[in-house]
Structure formats: C-alpha cells, structure tokens
Amino acid sequence: MPDIERLKKTLRFLDRMYQQHQVSEDPEEAVAFSKLAVLEFCGWVEMTIDDIARSAVCITLPELEDRMPLEKLIKNTSGFNYERHVIPLLVTAIGSTRFSRIEKTLKDEAVLDQFTSILNSSDFTRMRNRAAHTYNDGTQRNYDAPSAVIGKLGQIAPVFDRMKALCREEPPAEILQ
C-alpha cells in the first residue's frame, strides 16, 4: 500500500503551513496548503485502491501479461467513487463472488458504510475535482483544512488495510473451480 506514514508527515507539514498562513494578508496562501492536502489525500486514496486490486490479482494471476486487462482498467480509472471506481476494479481483480464475500465481511464488521460515505461524499468529490482542475486565479475557494483531511485519513486507512487483507486471502476452493 502507498506509504501512509509519508502521507501523514506531508499532511502534518501542510497543516502547520496552513495554520501559519491563517494570519497572512493574502488568504490564498492558506487555501493553497488546504488544496494541496486534498490533492495529496485523494492521490493516496486512488493509489491505494489500485494497489489493493494489483495485490489481489497477483494471487490468481502471477504472470504480468495475464494482469494486463486490470492494468488497462487502472490506467483508465480516475476517481474513487465506490460504485463507479472501486467495485469495477476489485471485481475485475478478484471476481464478483469473492468481492461479494469481502463486501459482506466489511458490512458485518460495520465499516462498509463509513468507508463508502467517505469515498462517495459529494462535497469531498466536488472539492477534489475542483482542486484537480483549477489553479489559483484569485477567486476564493474553500477546501477542507489539512487537519480535517488528516481526520479522514484516520477513518479510511484502517478500512483499506482490512480490505487489502481480505483481498489477499486465498480464495475458497469452491470459487477456484
């Protein structure tokens, strides 16, 4: 999985810079640190989803050439909406039967709803898209403070860890037949 400790370090740095620039004469300085925190977090989320899919498929398809359809899908996927991005990647990687079992496990552990609510938050998706497709043109934009992004990371990272572990488990024999 992409290095979460490196991301935390970056987000803490951005939070310090954000706090220091709250009193700046130019409010865009603090906004720039918020924007970068959102982009860093979203990049980590997308890379983590890709990593989970890649790790899971290596169990059943150890040859790189057999994994090329997944790699093509990963390359053409940009975003982290649960239904539009996560499900297609993981179903391609591990199959619908295994994915359904993993999803049921996450539901039973009461973490799936929280996970999907973070990924599918329209405010967060809109903020990510605006941050990724705009520049600082002097128009005041609002992004979550880096401290809020750190909070989201703390909520979603354990679910990613659990999902990766479930995807890496050997599939039951009846699925492989």
N, C-alpha and C positions, 0 to 999 in steps of 0.2 A: 504494500500500500504506500502511496506517496508519503513522504516524511512529515508526520503530523507535528513533531517537535520543532522542525524548521518552520512550519507554518505558524505555530504558536509564537515562536520567537519573533517572526515578522509581524504578526498581528499586535503583539505587545509593543514593539517598536512603533508601529503606526499609531497605536493608541497614545503613547507618550507624545508623539509629534502632534497628534490631533489635539490633545489637552493643552500643549504649549502654544498652539496657534489659535486657540479659542479667543484669546485676547488680542489677536492681530488686527491691524487696521483693515486688512484685506480678508474678508470672511472666506474667500475662495481657497485660501491656504488650508484651513481646517477641512473644508469639503474635499480637497484633493486627497488627503490622508484617509478620509472615510471611503471615498471612491476606490482607492487602491485596496483597502481592506476588503471591500465587497468583491472586487475582481480576484484578489488572491484566494479568498474563501471559495468562490464559485469555481475557479480553476482547479482548486484542490478537490472539490466535490466531483467535478466531471472526470478528473484523472483517477479518482478513487473508484468510481463506477466502472471505468474502463479496466482498471487493474483487477477488480473483482471478477469481471467477465473473462479476462485473459487467464487469470489464475484458475478459474473453474474449468475452462475448456481444456487446459493442459492435462488434466486427469484423463479425459476420454480421448483426446486428440493430441498425442505427444508430437506429431510431425507438424512443423510450421506450415507446410503447404496445405494441410488439411484445415488449418485455422484461418486461412485467407478470407473466407466469407465473413467471419466475425471481424477480422481486421478492417475489411472494407466498410462494414456497418459502423464500427467505432469511428473510423475516419469521417464518415458522413453524418455522424450524430453530434449535434452541438446543443447542449441543454441538459437539464436534469429533472424534467417533469417525470414523475413516477410512471404514469401510464404511457406517455409518448416516447420516453427515452430509456428508463431503467428496465421496464418489463421486456421490451423488444431485445435489448442487449443480452439480458440474462436468459431469456427463453432461447435465443439463438445459441448461447454458450452451453447451456445445460439441459435444454429441453423443457417442454411445458409441464411434464409430470413432476420432474424434480423441482422446478420452480414453484409449482403449486404447493408442494410439501414444505418448501422453505418459507413461503409466504404464510402458510398455516402456522408453522412454528413461530414465526415473528408475531402473528396475531395472538397466538396462545400465550406468548411471553409479554403481551401488552405493549409492544414497541412499534408495531407497524403503523398505527395511526399517527403517532408522533413523528415518525420518520417521513411519512407521506405528507403530513401537514407542513413540515419544514421545506421539503422539496417542492411542493406544489403551491406554496404561498404566493398568491398573485402579487402581493406587494414586493416580495423578495425577487420574484422572476422579473417583474417590471423594473425594479431597481437594477438588477443585473444587466438586463438588456439596455437600459438607458446608460449605464456606466460603460458598457462594452461598445456602444455605438455613438458616443458623443465625445466632445472634447470641451475643455474649459473655455467657453465663449463669453464668459462674464455673466451668463444667466445663472441665477442662484438655483442650485439643485440640492436636494436633500438625499442623503444616504444614511443608512444605519451607522451609528458611531462604531469605531473599531471594537469597543468593549461589548457592544451588542452582538457583533459578529463572533467574537470570542465565545460568548454565551451560546450561540447557535452551534458553533463547533463542538462545544462540550456536550450538547444534546445529541448531535448526529454521529459523532465519531464512534461511540460505543456500538451503535446500531450497524454501522459499516463493518466494524470488527466482527460482530456476530454474523452478519450476512456473509462475509468472506469465509468465516469458519464453516458455516453451513454449506456454502457452495463448494468448498474444498473437500468435504467429506466424500468418501467413496459412495457412489450411488448404490442403492439396494439392488440385489441380484435381479429382482423381477423387472427393474427398469432397464437393465442392460440387455435383457433378452429380446 
